[in-house]
Each structure stands twice: as structure tokens, then as C-alpha cells.
Amino acid sequence: MVFPELRSTENYAMKNPAIASDLGQFSLCFFIKLVQDQGDHMVVTYARDQHSDVGVEIYPTEANVYVGSKWFRFTSTYLYDDTWQHLCLTWENTQGVTKLYKDGQFAEQVTNDATKNYVLKAGGFLVLGQEQDSFGGGFDVKQTLHGQLASLNMWDKVLSESDIAAQYTNCSVPRGSVLNWSVFKNLTHGNVTVEEP
Ligand SMILES: [Ca+2]
């Protein structure tokens, strides 16, 4: 899925309702090839109770992940990379830990105690390539994606390191139990295009 120049609030894919069951843990994985145009890249946002129930935003110097509108700042793993990379994020509400895996390997973990016992509620808006300031809208051209996204899937559990490594090395990704990449190709807007492999 290609998110082109020029950046625009018209370019996105959206699913609503996006998530069928409440989640106390999840894994979110995708392949991304972004354009190093000095802008930040909003990969995915989920809005249900608030406007950033889940978010993944890659800046030139760091990446921010949101769960329940709480931040996890990843500063020691370089993700502002214009080659294809495979990223996985896992979160669970027992320890309030989010783990980042890059290209099949564990890279970094961040704890945010405020996400302990948080439950991600079903039914909201899942948007690729835009940040939501309202439910399914309120987009900002400065918070968009310029690049390519593939095989974005979400599971209702914390995947193991070996499961994640297999996604990267086999390039064959099992269907996400919560979000399945194949549905998004029919949910694009604007100038987002889908390239079949
Ligand atoms: Ca915003």
C-alpha cells in the first residue's frame, strides 16, 4: 500500500468498527518503507474512547507508541529508515510493557505503569496513515505517512520472539486474529494505491 507524495489528509485507509473484542494485550506487526523527508510518519491510529487509544508515530530521532493515550517513547532504535523494515509491537496490561521488535529481533522495551489494567475497547476507528483528532477524522497533514506499508496485522495476544522472527524471515505472515491485512485494500481513500505482490 503506497502513501504518495504529496502528503495529504485525503490519503488513508480506514476500518470501522475495527476491533471486535476488548483487548488486554495485543501484537501489532507490519512492514514499512518510509521516505526520509524529515517529516514524521503516522503509521496507524485507533480511536475509540479517546483519540489515541493506539498510535504509532515514527520521527527522525525517536518513535512514539500510544496505548490508551499514554506514551511509550522509543529512542534507542533507529526506525527512520528508508529501506523495508519489519516492526512488531507487543503490549500487555499486566506489567504495562510495550516491546519493540525490528526485523525479527527484540530491540527495546518501555514500561508505562499508567497502562496497567487498561483495556482497549472494541468498536473504534482504525486509520492507516493519519492521526485522528476526532473519531475517524480531524486529520493533520503534518501527521501523515509518506511511504509504503505492507502486511499490517494485529493479534489478541503477545506473540513470542520466535513467532515474530518467523514473520520476518519467512516473509509469510499468518492472518491477524484482530486485524487482517487483506481487508485494508478495499478501504483506501484518496491517492493511496495497492500493489499486489
Ligand atoms: Ca493531531
Boltz pocket constraint, residues with backbone or C-beta under 6 A from the ligand:
constraints:
  - pocket:
      binder: B
      contacts: [[A, 131], [A, 132], [A, 133], [A, 138], [A, 139], [A, 140], [A, 143]]
      max_distance: 6.0
